[in-house]
Amino acid sequence: MTTTAHDPGAPSADNPGRADIRARTLRRDRWWLAPLVNALGLATFVVYATIRSFWGSAYYVPQYHYLSPFYSPCFSASCVPGSSHFGTFLPEFPPWIPLALLSLPFLLGFRLTCYYYRKSYYRAFWMSPPACAVSEPHGKYTGETRFPLILQNAHRYFFYFAFLISLINTYDMVVAFRSDAPDGTERFGIGLGNLILLVNVIGLWLYTLSCHSCRHITGGRLKHFSKHPVRYKVWTGVSALNTRHMLFAWITIGTLILTDLYIMLVASGTISDLRIVN
Ligand code: FES
């Protein structure tokens, strides 16, 4: 007796295969709205962040120690005095090199390989597919199994760097509570800039800790949660945050732009910082 190999994807009585539908989609709702909004939001952030990262000025307010997150950490001898919280061990940069050269590639990699952003920009820009039940324009699908998309698997490593940079952003936020007094000393102070920096740092931590890789790092590869009660507790917290990861991804896009914009306006003298405690 001979047997034939069964192809689970082949049409059969139980699995008749795909319906022969010529229309791109049968959806009647505004399925194109979400990818359109995503494309506009992501493009706005990329354009703004690129321009500001190469701007090279108005990123630090010496009087209140406000440092833009697009310039942190600033390690170059070109950084304005006071903005290098961890020293200047790099030489002067020509104007076409961003001052946050050491952090920007990792932050970019972290967001580019983020599970949520992947979904978002695959839909918005690649249209692969643009929405559920809407066919994509591409004839072939290789997923993330080949170069360059196989690099998406590096997300976990970008997470480690992003965690470190979130610590640095937290330090920047804390030192900004010191402001210069008229007699040349430093004193405690709170301005609107402090509150904006604080909200931004909280958002960055929520986004970073809600990462899918963080969830796996805290609770993955365990056979028995009962034997690891601390990791189980942490994993439970990260899992709760993880359900809001998309929200945090968008909130931090907004807070990063807002923080940098506010600091740019104060640093350039366009507006004054609204002081609450001097
Ligand atoms: Fe989005 Fe890791 S930052 S999944």
Boltz pocket constraint, residues with backbone or C-beta under 6 A from the ligand:
constraints:
  - pocket:
      binder: B
      contacts: [[A, 110], [A, 113], [A, 114], [A, 115], [A, 116], [A, 117], [A, 155], [A, 159], [A, 207], [A, 208], [A, 210], [A, 211], [A, 212], [A, 213], [A, 214], [A, 245]]
      max_distance: 6.0
